[in-house]
C-alpha cells in the first residue's frame, strides 16, 4: 500500500473516531430541563403525561388507539358503536375547521374534552373553563389523597357560539349548542364542577374535564382519582381514540426520510 493511501485511510479513521467521541460526549452532557408543562399525551410516561390512562383502558379490555391524523380522517371511524374520542388539553390550537369536524363527529361517537386546549370545542357544547391560576383546590368526594385542580367548568348560557378571531386566515367558527336530556356532575371541587357528563337528546354523550391533570399519570398512580376516571370508560365503550395530532404527533414523514435529513 502506498504511503499516501495509508495516510488518507488513517486520516479517515481519525475523523470517524473523533465524530463518535463527540457524539458520545454530547449524549453524556446534562440535558437542560424544560420549564414547559408536560403534555397530557399518551406517548409520555412523565407524571403529567397520559400513557397510564391508555394502558389502563386497554387492560379493561377496551380497544384504545392513538389518532395522529387531521380530524377530517375521522370519517373512517364514523358509525362504530360504543366509541369515544378523547382530546386531552391539546398543545396546538384547534382551528375552526377542525373544531367543526370534531363537533360533527359527536353525531356518531361520544367526546371527552379536557383542559384549556379543548375549551374552544367545549364552547360548542355550552361550557367554558374558569381558571384559578393563583388558587387550587382538592377534588371533593374522594378519599385522600385527592388530586388538586386549578380550574372549573361553567355554563356559557349561550345558544350559539361564534368565534371570528381568525376568520381571515383560518376561518370562522360558529356552532349551535345542542339540547341535553341530562347534565351530571361527576367530580367537583370548591372551585366548581371538574368533570361533567352531558347526554344529548340524540343519545350521544360529551364528557367535559376542566383540568386535564385529573387524567394524568400522576393522578392515576398517586391519588384516588383512578377508579372514578376509569369508570368513565369501563362498561361504556368498546373503542377509544386519543387525539395526538394536536399534540404535534402527526403521522407524517418516515423514519428513512428523517434519517436522511439528519
N, C-alpha and C positions, 0 to 999 in steps of 0.2 A: 504494500500500500504506500502511495506517495506521501511525503511529509505534509504537503498542502491539504490532501484529503483527510489525513489524520487530524490536522489542526481544525478543519471545518467540523468534523464529527465531534471532536472534543468541545468545541465552542457550542455546538447544538445541544450536547448533553448538559453542559453547564447551564444553558438557558432554560432547558426543561426543568432541571433541579431547582433553579432559582425561582421559577414560576410556582412550582409545587410548594416550596418552602414559604413563599409569600402568601399563598392561599391558605396554607396550614396555620400560619401565624395570624392571619385575619380571622380564621374561624375560632381561634382561642381568645381573641380580643373581646373585652366586655361589650355587651350589646347595650346601647342606650335604651332606657326604659321609656316607653311611650306614655304620655300623660292623657291620651285619648281613652275614654272608657271602652272596655271590650264589647264588641258587638254581640248581641244575643243570637249568634249564628250557630247552626247545628254542626258546623265544621270545627268549632272551637271547644277545647276542653278547659279553658280558663274558668275561674269562678263565675265570670259574667257571661260566658258562652252558654249554648243550649244543646250541646251534644247529648248530655244526660237525658234530656227530655225525649229526644228522638229514640235513643236506645231503650228507655223505659216503655215508650209506646210500642216499640217493636216486641218487647218481652211480654206485652199484654196480648200478643197475637194479632196486632193490627199492622197492616201493611203501611209503612211510613217511608217516604222518599223525599229527597231534595229536588226542588224545582228550580232550574237555573236558566230558564229562558224567559223571553218577554211575555207579558200577560196574554198577548194575542194567541200564544201557543196553548193556552189552557183549553181551547175548544176541543182538543182531542181527549180531554178528561171529562167533558160535559156529559151528563146523563148517568154517570156511575152512582149507584145508590150508596147511602150512608158514607158520604165523603165530606172532608173538611179541608180548607186551605188556611194555613196559619201564616200570618205576616207579623213577624216579631221585631218591632221597633227598627225598621229598615234605616240604614245609614245614608242611602241615596234618596233624594226627593222623588216621590211618586208623581209622575207627570199627570196632567189632566186626562190625556187619552188612556193611560194605564189605569188610572183611578176608575174611570168609567167602565173599563173592561173587567176590573175586579168586582165592581158593584154588579155588573151584569152576570158574572159567574155565580153570584149568590142566588140566581134563579134556579140553578141546578145543583148547588153544593152549599154547605154551611161555611161561614168565615170565622176566623179568630183574628182579631186586630188588637195588637198590643203596643203600647208606648207612643212617644211623641211622633216618631216617624210614620206611624199609621193613622195619625189624627185626621189627616185630610180625607181619608176614606171613611173614618168614623163619622165625620160630619154629614156624610150622605145618609147616615142612619140616625141622625138627630142627636148626636152626642159629641162633646168636646172634652179636652183634658184641662183641668185646673191644676197648675203647677205650684208647688210649695218648696222652692229651691232652698230656702233657709229654714225649713221646718220638715220634720219627718215624724211618722207615727207607725206603731206596730199594727199589723193586721189583726182585727178582732176575731174572736170565735175560735182561735187555735190555741192548743196547749203550747207552752213555752218549749223551745224558742220559736217565736213567730217572726216572719220577715218584716223589715222596715220598708216603707214606701214614702215617696215624696210627691205623689200626685193622686188626684181623684177624678172620677167621671162626673159630668154634669150634663143635663139636657140643654140643648140649644133653643128649644121651643120655637124652632123654625120649620115650616112645612117644606121649604125648598132651600137647598144650599147652593150658592153661586160663588165661584172664585174666578175673578178675571185678572188676577195679579200677573199672570204670564200668558195672557191672551194673544200677545203679539208674536212671541217666539214658539210657544209650546201649545197653547190652546186654552179655551175657556172651559171650566168645569161647572156643570150645572146638573143637579140631581134632585129628585123628589124623594123626601123621606117617606118610607113605606109605613103602612099601618101594622100594628102589633096586636096579637091576641094576648100576649103576656110579656111582662118585663120582670125579671127575677134578679135580685142582688145576691150573688153567691159569696162574695167576700167584701168586707168594708173595713175602714179604719176611722179614727176620729176626724180625718180629713174629708171623708165621704166615701162613696162606693169605689171599690177597687176592681171587682170583677162583676160584670153584668151579662146576663143572657137574655137576648131579645128573640122572641118567637114571632115570626111574621104571620099574617093571616094566610099566606100561601103555604105555611108549614116549614119554610126554611128558617134556620137559626143564624144569629150573629152573636159571637161572644166578644165582649169588649174588656180589655185589661188596661187599666190606667198606667201601671208601672210594670214594664217587662221584666224587671228583676225578680218578680214573683215566680217567673218561669225559668230562672237561670239555674246553672249547675249548683251554685252555692245554696240557693233556696231549697232545691230538691234534696241536697245532701245534708244540710246543716239545720234546717227548720222543719216545722210540721206542715209546711205548705204542700209537700209532695202528694199525700193522699187526696187532697182537695183538687189539685191540679190534674192528677191522673184520672180523677172521676169525671173530668170534662170529656175524656176520650173513651174510657173503658165502657164497653157495652153500648156505645153511641155510634161509633164509626168503624168501618172496615178498611178505610183508606184515608191517609192523612198526607197532604202535601205541605212542605215547608218552603216558603219563598226565599231563595238565596240570591236571586238575580239582583234584588235591591240592596243586598249587602256587598255587591261587587263581585260575586262569584258566577258571572255569566258563563254559559257554556260556549265559549268562542275560542278559536285558535286550537293548537295541538301541541303536544309535548315536543315533537320534532321541530316544529316552527319556532317554539320558544328556545330550544337548544341552539338552533342555527342563529337566531337573533342574538343570543348571548355570546 
